C-alpha cells in the first residue's frame, strides 16, 4: 500500500499564500462591487488600487513567510481541513471576482455565467486534486 506524503505547515501556508496573492485583485474587486465603489471611481482606478494593495500584501507576506519559516517547517498534521476551507473560500471569491472584472471590462451581464461556470468547474477540479495531494482532504467523502 502506498502511503501519502504528509506536508508541513510551511508548505501548506505557501500554497495558501500564493493562491491568495494571485487572487487578491479579484477579491478586492468583489469588495469594491459590494460597496458600490464603481459608482464613485473608475474601474481603472479600482483595479490600480487593488494591484498596489496586492503588491504590498505580497511583499509583507513574503517577508513574514521567510521569517517564520523555521517555526512552521517543524509543525506537521495528518490533514489540513481548516486550511483547505480557507483555500476554498479564497478560490470562490476569486472566481466571483473574475466574473466581476469581466463586467468591469465591458462584458455583457448575459455572458457572465458563460465565464464563471467553466471557471468554477475548473477551479473545483484543481481544488479536488490539490486537496487530495497536499491537504489530505477528500472532497468526495464529505
MIDOSE-1310 file (N, C-alpha, C; in nm, 2 decimals, decimal comma, always signed):
residues 142
xxxx	+0,08/-0,12/+0,00/+0,00/+0,00/+0,00/+0,09/+0,12/+0,00; +0,06/+0,22/-0,09/+0,14/+0,34/-0,10/+0,09/+0,44/+0,00; +0,18/+0,49/+0,08/+0,14/+0,59/+0,18/+0,14/+0,73/+0,12; +0,05/+0,82/+0,17/+0,05/+0,96/+0,13/+0,16/+1,03/+0,20
xxxx	+0,22/+1,13/+0,13/+0,32/+1,21/+0,19/+0,25/+1,32/+0,27; +0,30/+1,35/+0,39/+0,25/+1,45/+0,48/+0,33/+1,57/+0,46; +0,27/+1,68/+0,43/+0,34/+1,81/+0,41/+0,34/+1,89/+0,54; +0,44/+1,97/+0,56/+0,45/+2,05/+0,68/+0,37/+2,18/+0,66
xxxx	+0,35/+2,25/+0,77/+0,26/+2,36/+0,77/+0,32/+2,48/+0,69; +0,45/+2,48/+0,67/+0,51/+2,59/+0,59/+0,47/+2,57/+0,44; +0,47/+2,45/+0,39/+0,43/+2,42/+0,26/+0,29/+2,45/+0,23; +0,20/+2,41/+0,33/+0,06/+2,44/+0,32/+0,04/+2,59/+0,32
xxxx	+0,11/+2,66/+0,40/+0,09/+2,81/+0,41/+0,14/+2,87/+0,28; +0,24/+2,82/+0,22/+0,29/+2,87/+0,09/+0,18/+2,85/-0,02; +0,12/+2,74/-0,02/+0,01/+2,72/-0,12/-0,10/+2,82/-0,10; -0,14/+2,84/+0,03/-0,24/+2,94/+0,06/-0,20/+3,08/+0,03
xxxx	-0,07/+3,11/+0,06/-0,02/+3,25/+0,03/-0,02/+3,28/-0,11; +0,03/+3,19/-0,19/+0,04/+3,21/-0,34/-0,10/+3,22/-0,40; -0,19/+3,14/-0,36/-0,32/+3,14/-0,41/-0,39/+3,28/-0,37; -0,37/+3,32/-0,25/-0,43/+3,45/-0,20/-0,37/+3,56/-0,28
xxxx	-0,24/+3,56/-0,30/-0,17/+3,67/-0,37/-0,21/+3,67/-0,51; -0,24/+3,56/-0,57/-0,28/+3,56/-0,71/-0,42/+3,60/-0,73; -0,51/+3,57/-0,63/-0,65/+3,61/-0,64/-0,69/+3,73/-0,56; -0,59/+3,80/-0,51/-0,63/+3,92/-0,43/-0,69/+4,03/-0,51
xxxx	-0,65/+4,05/-0,63/-0,71/+4,16/-0,71/-0,86/+4,12/-0,74; -0,90/+4,00/-0,78/-1,04/+3,97/-0,79/-1,12/+3,98/-0,66; -1,05/+3,94/-0,55/-1,12/+3,95/-0,42/-1,15/+4,10/-0,38; -1,05/+4,19/-0,41/-1,07/+4,33/-0,38/-1,17/+4,39/-0,48
xxxx	-1,18/+4,34/-0,60/-1,28/+4,38/-0,69/-1,42/+4,34/-0,64; -1,43/+4,23/-0,58/-1,56/+4,19/-0,52/-1,60/+4,28/-0,41; -1,51/+4,32/-0,33/-1,54/+4,41/-0,22/-1,58/+4,55/-0,28; -1,51/+4,59/-0,38/-1,55/+4,72/-0,44/-1,68/+4,72/-0,50
xxxx	-1,72/+4,60/-0,56/-1,85/+4,58/-0,62/-1,96/+4,58/-0,51; -1,93/+4,52/-0,39/-2,03/+4,51/-0,28/-2,06/+4,65/-0,23; -1,95/+4,73/-0,22/-1,97/+4,87/-0,16/-1,99/+4,97/-0,27; -2,02/+4,94/-0,39/-2,06/+5,03/-0,50/-1,95/+5,13/-0,52
xxxx	-1,83/+5,09/-0,51/-1,72/+5,19/-0,54/-1,71/+5,22/-0,69; -1,76/+5,14/-0,77/-1,76/+5,16/-0,92/-1,84/+5,28/-0,96; -1,93/+5,33/-0,87/-2,01/+5,45/-0,89/-1,93/+5,57/-0,86; -1,84/+5,56/-0,77/-1,76/+5,68/-0,73/-1,63/+5,69/-0,81
xxxx	-1,56/+5,58/-0,83/-1,43/+5,58/-0,90/-1,44/+5,50/-1,03; -1,35/+5,52/-1,12/-1,35/+5,45/-1,24/-1,29/+5,31/-1,22; -1,33/+5,22/-1,31/-1,28/+5,08/-1,29/-1,13/+5,07/-1,30; -1,07/+5,16/-1,38/-0,92/+5,15/-1,39/-0,86/+5,19/-1,26
xxxx	-0,91/+5,29/-1,19/-0,86/+5,33/-1,06/-0,88/+5,22/-0,96; -1,00/+5,15/-0,96/-1,02/+5,04/-0,87/-0,92/+4,93/-0,89; -0,90/+4,89/-1,01/-0,80/+4,78/-1,04/-0,66/+4,83/-1,01; -0,63/+4,95/-1,03/-0,49/+5,00/-1,00/-0,47/+5,00/-0,85
xxxx	-0,57/+5,04/-0,77/-0,55/+5,04/-0,62/-0,54/+4,89/-0,58; -0,62/+4,81/-0,64/-0,62/+4,67/-0,60/-0,48/+4,61/-0,63; -0,42/+4,65/-0,74/-0,29/+4,60/-0,78/-0,18/+4,65/-0,68; -0,19/+4,77/-0,64/-0,10/+4,83/-0,54/-0,11/+4,76/-0,40
xxxx	-0,24/+4,74/-0,36/-0,26/+4,66/-0,24/-0,21/+4,52/-0,25; -0,22/+4,46/-0,36/-0,17/+4,32/-0,38/-0,02/+4,32/-0,37; +0,04/+4,41/-0,43/+0,19/+4,42/-0,43/+0,24/+4,44/-0,28; +0,18/+4,53/-0,21/+0,22/+4,55/-0,07/+0,19/+4,42/+0,01
xxxx	+0,08/+4,36/+0,00/+0,05/+4,24/+0,07/+0,14/+4,12/+0,04; +0,18/+4,12/-0,09/+0,27/+4,01/-0,13/+0,41/+4,03/-0,07; +0,46/+4,15/-0,07/+0,59/+4,18/-0,01/+0,59/+4,15/+0,14; +0,49/+4,21/+0,21/+0,48/+4,19/+0,35/+0,46/+4,04/+0,39
xxxx	+0,38/+3,97/+0,31/+0,35/+3,83/+0,34/+0,47/+3,74/+0,31; +0,55/+3,78/+0,20/+0,67/+3,70/+0,17/+0,77/+3,72/+0,28; +0,79/+3,84/+0,32/+0,89/+3,86/+0,43/+0,85/+3,78/+0,56; +0,72/+3,79/+0,59/+0,67/+3,72/+0,71/+0,69/+3,57/+0,69
xxxx	+0,66/+3,51/+0,57/+0,68/+3,37/+0,55/+0,82/+3,33/+0,56; +0,92/+3,41/+0,52/+1,06/+3,38/+0,53/+1,11/+3,39/+0,68; +1,05/+3,48/+0,75/+1,09/+3,50/+0,89/+1,04/+3,38/+0,97; +0,92/+3,34/+0,95/+0,86/+3,23/+1,03/+0,88/+3,09/+0,97
xxxx	+0,96/+3,08/+0,87/+0,98/+2,95/+0,80/+1,02/+2,84/+0,90; +1,12/+2,86/+0,98/+1,17/+2,75/+1,07/+1,06/+2,71/+1,16; +0,98/+2,80/+1,21/+0,87/+2,76/+1,31/+0,77/+2,67/+1,24; +0,73/+2,71/+1,12/+0,62/+2,63/+1,05/+0,67/+2,51/+0,99
xxxx	+0,80/+2,50/+0,96/+0,85/+2,38/+0,90/+0,85/+2,26/+1,00; +0,85/+2,29/+1,12/+0,86/+2,18/+1,23/+0,72/+2,13/+1,27; +0,61/+2,19/+1,21/+0,48/+2,16/+1,25/+0,42/+2,07/+1,14; +0,37/+1,95/+1,18/+0,30/+1,86/+1,09/+0,17/+1,82/+1,15
xxxx	+0,07/+1,80/+1,06/-0,06/+1,74/+1,09/-0,09/+1,64/+0,98; -0,17/+1,54/+1,01/-0,20/+1,44/+0,91/-0,29/+1,49/+0,80; -0,37/+1,59/+0,83/-0,46/+1,65/+0,73/-0,48/+1,80/+0,77; -0,52/+1,88/+0,68/-0,53/+2,02/+0,70/-0,67/+2,07/+0,65
xxxx	-0,78/+2,03/+0,72/-0,91/+2,06/+0,67/-0,94/+2,21/+0,69; -0,90/+2,28/+0,79/-0,92/+2,42/+0,81/-0,85/+2,50/+0,71; -0,73/+2,47/+0,68/-0,65/+2,54/+0,58/-0,72/+2,52/+0,44; -0,77/+2,40/+0,42/-0,83/+2,37/+0,29/-0,96/+2,45/+0,28
xxxx	-1,03/+2,47/+0,39/-1,15/+2,56/+0,38/-1,12/+2,70/+0,34; -1,00/+2,75/+0,40/-0,96/+2,88/+0,36/-0,93/+2,89/+0,21; -0,87/+2,78/+0,16/-0,84/+2,77/+0,01/-0,96/+2,78/-0,07; -1,07/+2,71/-0,02/-1,19/+2,70/-0,10/-1,26/+2,84/-0,10
xxxx	-1,25/+2,91/+0,02/-1,31/+3,05/+0,03/-1,24/+3,14/-0,06; -1,10/+3,14/-0,06/-1,02/+3,23/-0,14/-1,05/+3,20/-0,29; -1,06/+3,08/-0,33/-1,09/+3,04/-0,47/-1,23/+3,08/-0,51; -1,33/+3,07/-0,42/-1,46/+3,11/-0,45/-1,48/+3,26/-0,48
xxxx	-1,42/+3,34/-0,39/-1,42/+3,48/-0,40/-1,34/+3,52/-0,53; -1,23/+3,45/-0,55/-1,15/+3,48/-0,67/-1,23/+3,46/-0,80; -1,30/+3,35/-0,81/-1,38/+3,32/-0,93/-1,49/+3,42/-0,94; -1,56/+3,46/-0,83/-1,66/+3,56/-0,84/-1,60/+3,69/-0,88
xxxx	-1,48/+3,72/-0,83/-1,41/+3,85/-0,87/-1,37/+3,85/-1,02; -1,34/+3,74/-1,07/-1,31/+3,73/-1,22/-1,43/+3,76/-1,30; -1,55/+3,71/-1,25/-1,67/+3,74/-1,32/-1,70/+3,89/-1,31; -1,67/+3,96/-1,20/-1,70/+4,10/-1,19/-1,60/+4,18/-1,27
xxxx	-1,48/+4,13/-1,28/-1,38/+4,20/-1,37/-1,42/+4,19/-1,51; -1,49/+4,08/-1,55/-1,54/+4,07/-1,68/-1,65/+4,17/-1,71; -1,73/+4,20/-1,61/-1,83/+4,31/-1,62/-1,76/+4,44/-1,63; -1,66/+4,47/-1,54/-1,59/+4,59/-1,54/-1,52/+4,62/-1,68
xxxx	-1,48/+4,52/-1,74/-1,40/+4,54/-1,87/-1,50/+4,55/-1,99; -1,63/+4,56/-1,96/-1,72/+4,58/-2,07/-1,80/+4,46/-2,12; -1,79/+4,35/-2,05/-1,86/+4,23/-2,09/-2,01/+4,25/-2,05; -2,09/+4,18/-2,13/-2,24/+4,19/-2,10/-2,28/+4,10/-1,98
xxxx	-2,38/+4,14/-1,91/-2,42/+4,06/-1,79/-2,47/+3,93/-1,84; -2,52/+3,92/-1,96/-2,57/+3,80/-2,01/-2,47/+3,69/-2,02; -2,34/+3,73/-2,05/-2,23/+3,63/-2,07/-2,15/+3,60/-1,94; -2,19/+3,66/-1,83/-2,11/+3,64/-1,70/-2,12/+3,49/-1,66
xxxx	-2,24/+3,42/-1,67/-2,24/+3,28/-1,64/-2,15/+3,19/-1,73; -2,14/+3,24/-1,86/-2,05/+3,17/-1,95/-1,91/+3,17/-1,91; -1,87/+3,27/-1,83/-1,73/+3,29/-1,79/-1,72/+3,22/-1,65; -1,81/+3,24/-1,56/-1,80/+3,20/-1,42/-1,82/+3,05/-1,41
xxxx	-1,91/+2,99/-1,48/-1,94/+2,85/-1,46/-1,82/+2,76/-1,50; -1,77/+2,77/-1,62/-1,65/+2,69/-1,66/-1,53/+2,72/-1,57; -1,51/+2,84/-1,53/-1,40/+2,88/-1,44/-1,42/+2,81/-1,30; -1,55/+2,81/-1,25/-1,58/+2,74/-1,13/-1,55/+2,59/-1,14
xxxx	-1,59/+2,53/-1,24/-1,57/+2,39/-1,26/-1,42/+2,35/-1,27; -1,35/+2,43/-1,34/-1,20/+2,40/-1,35/-1,13/+2,43/-1,21; -1,18/+2,53/-1,14/-1,12/+2,56/-1,01/-1,16/+2,45/-0,91; -1,28/+2,39/-0,92/-1,32/+2,28/-0,83/-1,23/+2,16/-0,86
xxxx	-1,21/+2,13/-0,99/-1,12/+2,02/-1,03/-0,98/+2,04/-0,97; -0,93/+2,16/-0,98/-0,79/+2,18/-0,93/-0,79/+2,17/-0,78; -0,90/+2,22/-0,71/-0,91/+2,21/-0,57/-0,92/+2,06/-0,53; -0,99/+1,98/-0,60/-1,00/+1,84/-0,57/-0,87/+1,77/-0,58
xxxx	-0,79/+1,80/-0,68/-0,66/+1,74/-0,69/-0,56/+1,79/-0,58; -0,56/+1,92/-0,56/-0,47/+1,98/-0,46/-0,51/+1,93/-0,32; -0,64/+1,92/-0,29/-0,69/+1,87/-0,16/-0,65/+1,73/-0,14; -0,65/+1,64/-0,24/-0,61/+1,50/-0,22/-0,46/+1,49/-0,20
xxxx	-0,38/+1,57/-0,28/-0,24/+1,55/-0,27/-0,17/+1,62/-0,15; -0,20/+1,75/-0,13/-0,13/+1,83/-0,03/-0,20/+1,84/+0,10; -0,34/+1,86/+0,10/-0,41/+1,88/+0,23/-0,46/+1,75/+0,29; -0,46/+1,64/+0,22/-0,51/+1,51/+0,26/-0,66/+1,52/+0,30
xxxx	-0,73/+1,59/+0,22/-0,87/+1,61/+0,23/-0,94/+1,56/+0,11; -1,04/+1,47/+0,13/-1,11/+1,41/+0,01/-1,24/+1,48/+0,00; -1,27/+1,55/-0,11/-1,40/+1,62/-0,13/-1,51/+1,52/-0,15; -1,49/+1,40/-0,20/-1,60/+1,31/-0,22/-1,65/+1,24/-0,10
xx	-1,57/+1,23/+0,01/-1,61/+1,16/+0,13/-1,69/+1,25/+0,22; -1,69/+1,38/+0,20/-1,76/+1,47/+0,29/-1,91/+1,49/+0,25
